[in-house]
Amino acid sequence: MKLYEIADNLAELEEYVSTCEGRIDPAILGGLIAVEESLTAKVEGVCKVILSMERNAEAAKAESERLARLAKNRSESARGLRNYLTHHLERLGKRRVDTPTLTATVAAKPAKVVLLALPDTLPERFQRVPEPLPIEADKVALLEAYEAGEGLPDGVAIEQGYSLRIR
C-alpha cells in the first residue's frame, strides 16, 4: 500500500470512529491497527531510504573533493614538468624537438615591461596621466622603445619568457 493510500485509509477510519459514539466494531478496530502498522512500516522504509540517500550524497561530495584535489595535483605536476622541459631545452639552445609521435617547440612569449621604479620618475614620453588617477607608466611606449633598440630609463626592465607547445 502506498503512503498516500495509508493516509487516506487512516483518515477515513478516524472519521468513522469519531461518529461511532464510543462503540467501535472489532473489525474496524482491527483495520485501524493494521493501517497504523502499515504506516509505521512505510515511514520506517522511507526514513531508511532518506538516510541512505543522504549518506550517498555525503560520499559523492567527499569523492568529488578527492577528485578535485587529484586534478589539481596532476595539473601542478604537468606544469612543473612543462617548466622543467622548457628550461632545459632553452639551456641547450633547442627551440624544436621532433619525435616520432609529437613535436615540442619552445616559443618566446611576448615581452613584458617590469617597472623597478615609480612611474613619475620616468621621462615624460614614457608616462601616461589618466584623469583623475596619478601618473602611470606607458608600458606600450616603453616596449616600443625597447623593440626599436632605444635605451630604457633607469628603473625599467624587459622580461622575456618562453612557453612550451606540444603537438
ABEGO torsion letter per residue (X at the ends): XBAAAAAAAAAAAAAAAAAAGGBBBAAAAAAAAAAAAAAAAAAAAAAAAAAAAAAAAAAAAAAAAAAAAAAAAAAAAAAAAAAAAAAAAAAAGBABBBBAABBBBBBBBBBBBBBABBAAABBAAABBBBOABBBBBBAAAAAAAAAAGBBBBBGBBBBBBBBBBBX
